[in-house]
Amino acid sequence: MAATDFKDYYAILGVSKTADADEIKRSFRKLARKYHPDVNPNNKKAEAKFKEVSEAYEVLSDQDKRTKYDQFGQYWEQADKAGASGFGGPGGFGGPGGGAPGVDFGAYGSFEDFVNELLGRMGGGGASSAGRGARSNYGYQQPGSPSGFDTSGFGSSGFGFDPRTAARTSRSAGKTVGRSPFDQEAALKLTLSEAFHGTQKRFSIGGESVAVRIPAGVKAGSKIRLKGKGAANPQTQQRGDVYLTVELTPHNFFKLDGDKLTCEVPIAPDEAVLGAKVSVPTPEGSVTVSVPAGIKSGQSLRLKGKGWPKKKSGEKTDLLVKVVITPPKDLSEQEKSLYEQIQANRSSDPRSAIANIKL
């Protein structure tokens, strides 16, 4: 077998031979996103690279396969089938000493001769035919190998898939327990009204129409899982999941800060001084709120049960109403005269408490 036939799976994934499972997974996810056929349509080189990366990950992500690969190189699969798993220990084949229990390596002129006989035992063709088989059979692919990859699992068309986002999320998702390298992520933009009331969205994923129910009370950063709608594993054809990350478009009045729904309500100076009953919008309609006399600008009033819905209980949080004292821009002559009288007869100094402050 020509030395150039050997595939260095570590080099293909761009990791060292001492890389741990998480590092291998992160590197694979990054490369798989980069060369995925959906991201590179009609690009044969990218498709071939994707298959190569998938093949490397299939071996290095499996501890047993990786151990045999480290021991036997490109012959790990044949050695495994021939029951040669004991060759890799101390003093075994591929390790210090070069020998193995029950195997007389002195009977072989070279490692190539040993492999030829090993392949011959598997195929029953003898040493000479095995030698030819070693050359012709390298490049063997298991059923369901990357050549059968189904590119229709997650298309960029109709779903807003952003490979740059996917690459970023794959790095963080690699640390998440239970996540598959064939899972995919996409942003799901909702209005505040849709997130508050709940809604249903329909997407096209790889030509398949998928209805997604959005529960009431989702927040920015919430994830919605679409099971079995992700990319296909090129070896098993089993599909990963799609995770939709909720993004909320800004509202012109309400703001959601964690679990807190907030808003700002302007009041006139006389309402702040004397107190008043004002109409305040809530997500489900306006309510009348009593503003206490002497309230300061920036203070908040709490409207119990008028805030954001809790997904589990269905109850709602409180709505925090920030009061903003807003002086009128255009005064009538009468209003201006009255304000001048108030100013001339005011008995208190609002800045008396800071009169003597200095450094």
N, C-alpha and C positions, 0 to 999 in steps of 0.2 A: 504493500500500500504506500502510495506516495505520501511524503510528509505533509505536502500541501493540502491533503484531504482532511487533515485533522481540524476540527472545529473547537476553538478555545472559547468555551461558553462564558468564562469569566471576562475575557476580553470583549466578547460580543455585548455583554451587559455593562461593561465599563467598570467592573468592581475587582477588588483584589481577591486572592484565594482565601483570605482570612475574613472576608465580609460576612456579617451575620445575616440572619434571615430577613430582618427588617430592611437592611441596606439593599439586599438583593431585590426585595419587593419594590422598594421605592424606585430603584433604577429601572426595573422592568416597566413599572407603570408610566414613568416618564417617557421611556423609549416607545412603549406601545401607543401612547397618545400621539407621539411625534410621527410615527410611521403608519398609524391606523389607516386602512383603506378609505374610510369615510372622510378622513382629513386630507388624503392624497388620492382623489379619484383618478383612475386611469393611469396611475403611476406604477409601472411594473417594478421599478427598483425599490420604491417604498414598500410595495406589497411583499417583495422577496425579503426585505430587511425585517418587516413585521413578522414574517414566518420564522426567520432565523432567531429573532429576539424571543418569540414565543417558545421555540424549541429549547433555547438555552434556559429559559425560566422554568419550563416543565421539568427539567432535570435538576437544576440547582435549588429549586424550591422544595424538592422532596429529599429529606435527609438521607434516606436509604439510597436513592439513586445518586445523590451527590457524593456519598461516600464511595460508591462503586466507580463513579466517574473519576474521582480523585485517584483511585487505585489503578484503574485499567484504561483511563483515557477514552479514546473513541471506541474501545472494545468492551466498555462496561456492560452494555446490554447483552452481548453474546456471552460474556463471562458469567453474567447473572443467570442466563438460561441454562448454561452448562454446569451450574452448581459450583462455581468457582469463588463463592463469597468468602472463603477462608484465606484467599491469597494476599489480602492486604494488610495483615497484622505485622507486628515486628518480625523481621526476617522473611516476610512474605514477599510476593511479587509486587513491585512498585515501591517497596520499602527497603530499609537497610538490610543487607544480607543477600537479597535476591533469590531466596529459596522459599519453598512452601511445603507443608506436610503432605506426603502422599504424591508429590509431583517430582519427577526426575528431570530437572531442567537441563541436565547434562546430555540428555537424549536429543536435544534440539540445538541446531546450529545457531539459531537466533530467536528473538522474541517473535519475529514474523512467522517462523516455522511453527512455533507453538500455537499462534493464533490460527494459522492455516489448518492445523489439525483440529483445533477447537471448533472451528466453523465446519470442518468436515464431519466431525462427530454429530453436530447438530443437523446437517443436511444429508449425511450418509454418503457423501460423494468422494471420500478419501482425501489425502493430503493435497494431491495436485489439483483436484477440482475445487477443493476448499480455497486454495490460493487464488484461483480465478474468482471464486465467490467473494473472497474478501475485498477484491477490487470492485466487482460489479455490485455487491450488496451494500457497500457504504453509501449512505444517502437513503437507506431504508427508512420508511416512515410508518409509524403505527397507524392503524385505522383511526380516522378522526383527527389526523394530524393537521398542522396549519394550512395545508393545501386545500382543505375543505372548509376553511373559515367562512362563516356566514356574515357578509358585510352588511346585511340588511337589519341587523339588530338595533343599531342606534345611528340614525342618519342626522346630518346637520340640517337637512331641509325640513322646515316646519317645526323645529323644536328649539332653535336658538342655541345649539351646542357651540360652545366657544372652546377650542382646544387650549387656549392660553389659560382660561379658567380651570379647565380640567387638569392641566399640568400642575397648577398651584394646589388645587384641592387634593390631587393624588399624593402630593408630598405629605400633607397633613393626615389624609385618610390612611396612609400607610401605617400610622401608629394606632389606628383604631381597631380594637379587638373585633374579630368576626367579619371584617370587610374583605371583599374579594378584589383582586387586581382587575377583574373584569366589570366591576361596578363603575358607574359613570355618574357625573353630577351635572346639573344645569340650574340656572337661575329661574325662579318662578316669580314674576312681577305681579303684585296685586295692588289694587287700590285699598285705601283704609276701610272703605265701605265693604268691599268683598271680604277682607280679613275679619271685619267685625261680625258680619252676618253669616259668613260661610258662603261658599259658592261651588259651582262645578265647572271645570275647565276640560276642554277636549284638545288633545295633542295628536300629531302624527309622528310616530316613532318608527323609522324604518319602513314606512308605508303602511303601518298598522295604526288604526285610530284607537286612541286610548282615552277613556273618560276618567277624570281624576276628581274626587270629591274633596273639597277643602273645608275642614271643620271650622266652625265659628271660633274666633279667639286666637287664631294663629298669629305669631309675631315675627318680626324680622329675624332671620337666622334659624327659624323653625325648619325642620327637614321632613319632607314627605317621601315615603319609600314606595317605589313602584317595583314590586317583586317580579323578577324574571324578565325585565324589559331592557336590561343592559346589553353589553357586548357579549358575543359568544366565545366560550373557551374553545380554542382551535383544536384541542385534544378531545374533549368530551362533548362539545357542542352545547353544553349547558350554559345558559345565559346568566350574567350577573344581574344586579339590581340597578335601578336609576334612582338617585336621590335628588329631589327637588329642594333647593334652598330658597326660602321665601325672602323676597325683597319687597318692601312697601314703598309705594310712591307717596311723596309728601302731600298732605292735605292743607287746604288754605286756612283752616281754623283749628282743627284738633291736632294734637301731637301725642305720640305714644312713646313714653320713656320707661322701658322695662315693662312692668305691669301697670304703670301709672298713665292714665289718660289725662291730658292737661289741655287747657285753653286759656285765652286772655279775653277779659271783658272790660271795655272802657266805661268809665262812669264820669259824670260831670263833677266839678269842684263842690257845687252845692249838695250833691248827693253824698259826697264823701263827708261833708261837714254835718249835714242834718240826718243822714241815713236815708234809705229809699228801698223800694221794692222794684227790682229790675228783672227783665226777661233774659234768661240765659239759655242758649242752645245746648242740647245734649244729643248723643247719637240717635236717640229715639224721639226727638221732639223737644220743643222749648218748655222750660219750667220757670216759675216765678221764685226769685231768691231774695231774701231780706238782707240788705247790705247795712251793717251796723254803723251808727253815727261815729265819726272820728276815724274811720278806717284809713290806713296809709296805702299809698300806691305801692304795689308789689306784694301786698299781703294776699293770701289765698283763702278761698272758701272751699269747704269740702262738701260735695254732694254725694251722699252715701248711696251706693248701688247704682250709680249712673255712669260708671266707667267701662272698663274693658271686660269682656266675658272670660271667665275661667273655663278652660276646655273640659276639665274633669267634672266639676260640680255644676256648671251652667250658671253659677252666680256671677255677679259683676263686681268689679272693684269700684273704688270711689273715683269720681271726677273732680279734679283739682282746678278750681277757677281762680286764676290770678287776676286781681283787680288792678287796673291801670287808670289813674286819675288823668283825664284828658281835658285840658282847658280849651274853650272854644276859640276858633281861629278868627271868626268874624263876629264882632259884637255890635249890637244895635246901640244907638245913642243912650237909650234907657239902661241897657245892661252895663254899658261902660260907666255911666254915672253912678249906678248902684255899687259896682266894684270899687270905684273911687271912694265912695262913702265908707265901704267896709275897710278899705286900706287906711283911711284917715282915722277911723275909730277903733282899729284893731288893738286889743289890750295885751296880746301875747307876742313874744318874739320867737319864731320857730328855730332861730339859730343861737339862742341864749346858751345852750348846753355846749356849744363848740367855740364860744367867744374867746376863751383864753388858751386854746390848744396851740402848742408849738413844739418844735424839736429842740 
